[in-house]
Structure formats: C-alpha cells, structure tokens
C-alpha cells in the first residue's frame, strides 16, 4: 500500500535516509559523508506537514519498505515556460532487503499518478552517474534525459 507518510513513520524514514546516503557515499566518497543522512527528525516533521513537499511510503506487512520524497514546483511565474507545475522527485529509496521486489515501481507509479492528478506537466529527478542501478531503474520506468549536470572538482 502506498500512502502519505506520517510523523510516526519518521524513525523508519531516517533509517532509509541513511541507506540511500551510504549508496551515494560509496559512489562519491569525495562528496557524501558515509553514515550521515540528508534530513533530521525536525526537518522531516516540517517536510511532512507541507503540501508542497509530499512524501509517500510503501507499507506492506506493517513495515515501511520504501519512500518517495517529492516537491511540487510552481513554474507559473517563469515567463519563458509553458507549464504551470512540475513534480520533482527529490529522493526515492527502497530498503536494501526489499530491492528488486517491485517496491520502487509501486512508488514510482504512485508518484506519476499523483502528478497527473495535480495537473503537473512532467515529473523530473536527478540521479547520480555513479549509481548505475538507479539510472537503469528510471530508464526502465520510461524516463529520458532532460538535461545534464556537469562538474569539475577543484
């Protein structure tokens, strides 16, 4: 079952945030700090209580197996753009023991339908180049490259 996350999901979401951070730290140890996470409890409470930043969880058998952090972006003030709204997937994580069991697809499909229901023009996300499994997953879901972010490490 996919549903909006609630405050009592925060401890489990914190565990999953650590998992996804460590995946990124393995690929980019120069950039990500292993053993850390993107948000802390107080930040999560604010995110969960903001309609612009919906968070969805996949719960099965009483366990949160994954999450999707989203941001609804208002593009209506951009005079050079046609669309009014876009949904940005800030983060999707599936617990490592539930990967390749369809949890990510369920979350992704739910987010796509949510974006359609909110009349969003598109759904976007960023994926790290050093995370080939995530890239392959999103490509399998039908996502295409929109733009490329480049860097030079100094």
The 8 nearest C-alpha neighbors of each residue, nearest first, counted from 0:
[[1, 58, 57, 59, 2, 56, 105, 106],
 [2, 0, 57, 56, 58, 55, 106, 3],
 [3, 1, 55, 56, 4, 0, 57, 58],
 [2, 4, 55, 54, 56, 5, 53, 1],
 [3, 5, 55, 54, 56, 8, 2, 47],
 [6, 4, 8, 7, 3, 47, 9, 44],
 [5, 7, 8, 9, 44, 4, 47, 43],
 [6, 8, 5, 9, 10, 4, 11, 12],
 [9, 7, 6, 5, 11, 10, 12, 4],
 [8, 10, 12, 6, 11, 7, 13, 40],
 [11, 9, 13, 12, 8, 14, 7, 40],
 [10, 12, 14, 13, 9, 8, 15, 63],
 [11, 13, 9, 15, 14, 10, 16, 8],
 [12, 14, 16, 10, 11, 15, 9, 17],
 [15, 13, 11, 17, 12, 16, 18, 10],
 [14, 16, 18, 12, 17, 13, 94, 19],
 [17, 15, 13, 19, 18, 36, 14, 12],
 [16, 18, 36, 20, 14, 15, 19, 35],
 [19, 17, 15, 21, 16, 20, 22, 14],
 [18, 20, 22, 16, 21, 17, 92, 15],
 [19, 21, 23, 17, 22, 18, 36, 24],
 [20, 22, 24, 18, 23, 33, 19, 25],
 [23, 21, 19, 25, 20, 24, 18, 26],
 [22, 24, 20, 26, 21, 25, 27, 19],
 [25, 23, 28, 31, 21, 27, 33, 26],
 [26, 24, 22, 23, 27, 28, 21, 33],
 [25, 27, 129, 23, 24, 28, 22, 130],
 [26, 28, 24, 29, 30, 25, 23, 31],
 [29, 27, 24, 31, 30, 25, 26, 32],
 [28, 30, 27, 31, 24, 32, 26, 25],
 [29, 31, 28, 27, 32, 24, 23, 26],
 [32, 30, 24, 28, 27, 29, 33, 23],
 [31, 33, 35, 24, 34, 28, 30, 20],
 [34, 32, 21, 24, 35, 31, 20, 28],
 [33, 35, 32, 17, 21, 36, 20, 18],
 [36, 34, 33, 32, 17, 20, 37, 21],
 [37, 35, 17, 16, 20, 38, 34, 39],
 [36, 38, 16, 35, 39, 20, 17, 13],
 [39, 37, 36, 42, 43, 40, 16, 13],
 [38, 40, 42, 41, 43, 37, 13, 36],
 [39, 41, 43, 42, 44, 9, 38, 13],
 [42, 40, 44, 43, 39, 45, 38, 46],
 [43, 41, 45, 39, 44, 40, 38, 46],
 [42, 44, 46, 40, 45, 41, 47, 39],
 [45, 43, 47, 41, 42, 46, 48, 40],
 [46, 44, 48, 42, 43, 47, 49, 41],
 [45, 47, 43, 49, 48, 44, 52, 42],
 [48, 46, 44, 45, 49, 43, 54, 53],
 [47, 49, 45, 46, 44, 50, 52, 53],
 [48, 50, 46, 51, 52, 47, 45, 53],
 [51, 49, 52, 53, 48, 47, 46, 71],
 [50, 52, 71, 49, 70, 53, 72, 69],
 [53, 51, 70, 69, 50, 49, 46, 71],
 [54, 52, 69, 50, 51, 68, 47, 55],
 [55, 53, 68, 4, 67, 3, 69, 47],
 [54, 56, 3, 67, 4, 2, 66, 1],
 [57, 55, 66, 1, 4, 2, 65, 58],
 [56, 58, 1, 65, 0, 64, 63, 66],
 [59, 57, 63, 62, 0, 64, 56, 61],
 [58, 60, 61, 62, 0, 57, 63, 64],
 [59, 61, 62, 58, 63, 0, 64, 57],
 [62, 60, 59, 58, 63, 64, 57, 0],
 [63, 61, 58, 59, 60, 64, 57, 11],
 [62, 64, 58, 57, 65, 56, 59, 11],
 [65, 63, 94, 57, 58, 62, 93, 97],
 [66, 64, 93, 57, 92, 56, 63, 94],
 [65, 67, 56, 55, 92, 91, 57, 68],
 [66, 68, 91, 55, 54, 90, 69, 56],
 [69, 67, 54, 90, 89, 88, 91, 53],
 [70, 68, 88, 89, 53, 52, 87, 54],
 [71, 69, 52, 87, 51, 86, 72, 88],
 [70, 72, 86, 51, 85, 87, 52, 73],
 [71, 73, 85, 84, 86, 70, 74, 87],
 [74, 72, 84, 75, 83, 71, 85, 76],
 [73, 75, 83, 84, 77, 76, 72, 82],
 [76, 74, 83, 77, 73, 82, 84, 78],
 [75, 77, 74, 78, 73, 83, 80, 79],
 [78, 76, 75, 74, 79, 80, 81, 83],
 [77, 79, 80, 76, 75, 81, 74, 82],
 [78, 80, 77, 81, 76, 75, 82, 74],
 [81, 79, 77, 78, 82, 74, 75, 83],
 [80, 82, 83, 79, 75, 78, 74, 77],
 [83, 81, 84, 120, 80, 74, 75, 85],
 [82, 84, 75, 74, 73, 81, 85, 120],
 [85, 83, 119, 73, 74, 72, 82, 120],
 [84, 86, 119, 72, 121, 120, 71, 122],
 [85, 87, 71, 122, 70, 72, 114, 119],
 [86, 88, 123, 70, 124, 69, 122, 89],
 [89, 87, 69, 124, 90, 68, 123, 70],
 [90, 88, 68, 69, 87, 124, 70, 91],
 [89, 91, 68, 88, 67, 92, 69, 66],
 [92, 90, 67, 66, 68, 93, 89, 88],
 [91, 93, 65, 66, 19, 94, 90, 15],
 [92, 94, 65, 64, 98, 95, 103, 97],
 [95, 93, 97, 96, 64, 65, 15, 98],
 [94, 96, 98, 97, 93, 18, 92, 15],
 [95, 97, 94, 98, 93, 64, 99, 100],
 [98, 96, 94, 95, 100, 99, 93, 64],
 [97, 99, 95, 100, 96, 93, 94, 102],
 [98, 100, 101, 97, 102, 103, 96, 95],
 [99, 101, 98, 102, 97, 103, 104, 96],
 [102, 100, 104, 103, 99, 105, 98, 97],
 [103, 101, 105, 104, 100, 106, 93, 65],
 [104, 102, 106, 105, 101, 107, 93, 65],
 [103, 105, 107, 101, 106, 102, 108, 140],
 [106, 104, 102, 108, 103, 107, 109, 101],
 [105, 107, 103, 109, 104, 108, 110, 102],
 [106, 108, 104, 110, 109, 105, 103, 111],
 [109, 107, 111, 105, 110, 106, 104, 112],
 [108, 110, 106, 112, 107, 111, 113, 105],
 [109, 111, 113, 107, 112, 108, 114, 106],
 [112, 110, 108, 114, 113, 109, 107, 115],
 [111, 113, 115, 109, 114, 110, 116, 108],
 [112, 114, 110, 116, 115, 111, 109, 117],
 [115, 113, 117, 111, 119, 112, 116, 110],
 [114, 116, 118, 112, 117, 113, 119, 111],
 [115, 117, 113, 118, 114, 112, 119, 111],
 [116, 118, 114, 115, 119, 113, 84, 112],
 [119, 117, 115, 116, 114, 120, 84, 85],
 [118, 120, 84, 85, 114, 117, 121, 115],
 [119, 121, 85, 82, 84, 118, 83, 122],
 [122, 120, 85, 119, 86, 123, 114, 84],
 [121, 123, 86, 87, 85, 124, 111, 88],
 [124, 122, 87, 88, 86, 121, 125, 85],
 [125, 123, 88, 87, 89, 126, 122, 90],
 [124, 126, 127, 123, 89, 88, 90, 87],
 [127, 125, 134, 128, 124, 133, 130, 129],
 [126, 128, 129, 130, 125, 23, 134, 131],
 [127, 129, 130, 126, 131, 134, 26, 133],
 [128, 130, 26, 127, 131, 27, 23, 126],
 [129, 131, 127, 128, 133, 132, 134, 26],
 [132, 130, 134, 133, 129, 135, 128, 127],
 [133, 131, 135, 134, 130, 136, 137, 129],
 [134, 132, 136, 135, 131, 130, 137, 126],
 [135, 133, 131, 137, 136, 132, 138, 126],
 [134, 136, 138, 132, 133, 137, 131, 139],
 [135, 137, 133, 139, 134, 138, 132, 140],
 [138, 136, 140, 139, 134, 135, 142, 133],
 [137, 139, 142, 135, 141, 140, 136, 134],
 [140, 138, 136, 141, 137, 135, 142, 134],
 [139, 141, 137, 138, 142, 136, 104, 107],
 [142, 140, 138, 139, 143, 137, 136, 135],
 [141, 143, 138, 137, 140, 144, 139, 123],
 [144, 142, 145, 138, 141, 137, 146, 140],
 [143, 145, 146, 142, 147, 138, 123, 125],
 [146, 144, 143, 147, 123, 142, 124, 125],
 [145, 147, 144, 148, 143, 125, 149, 123],
 [146, 148, 149, 145, 144, 125, 150, 126],
 [147, 149, 146, 150, 125, 127, 128, 126],
 [150, 148, 147, 151, 146, 152, 128, 127],
 [151, 149, 152, 148, 153, 147, 128, 127],
 [150, 152, 153, 149, 148, 30, 29, 147],
 [153, 151, 150, 29, 30, 149, 27, 28],
 [152, 151, 150, 29, 30, 149, 27, 28]]
